[in-house]
Amino acid sequence: MRTRRAAAAVSAVLLLAACSQEVRGVASPGAGAAPSSSSPAPTPSEEPGAPVPDTGDKSGPATPGGSPDAAGGSVVTGTSIRSDGSSAELVVDLRGAGVPEWTLAWSEATTPDGRPVDVAGDAVLRLRVRSGASDEGQGSSRASVSQGPIAETLTVGGTDGYEEVLIGVRGGEQPFSAEARTDPGRIVVGFPG
């Protein structure tokens, strides 16, 4: 009996360790990537072939859309959050049809140059999107949510050609999924219920 419990505990630890490895984001270009405007977009867990949620870092390569994007300049144009109280989906809207290189990882709540910043939540995810934009003139915006796993989002500008969005998460680090979608370009971060 104790041997079974020990084996189960070891299996659980190994499973958790495997889930903490980096997972590459995958996006498909163009046609069929965008949900129809007449129905709400499914959450990542409902979408066939959607990434499986885990707590590991995620990233994705630059993915072209159906039409060419203008070079340089700010890329993040806004964020929107849908939450039903136990699950949530964050959509980071991007300028253009494609999605530039991006990374998403648990982080400290700091600006791109390392200064501390207040973000609601018990843990912070940092989304970095390659923009090629200069570091000057980039503003910040903040959005708060009263229920669900996402407490707040904060765009904090950028540095070294990357723009950053901080995502404050209630309840500490927890499983999430992320994927790039094109036409229009956006990165979707999901927290299952």
Summary of the structure (lengths in Angstrom):
residues: 193
radius of gyration: 17.5
end to end distance: 33.0
largest distance: 63.9
contacts: 585
relative contact order: 0.24
helix: 9%
strand: 38%
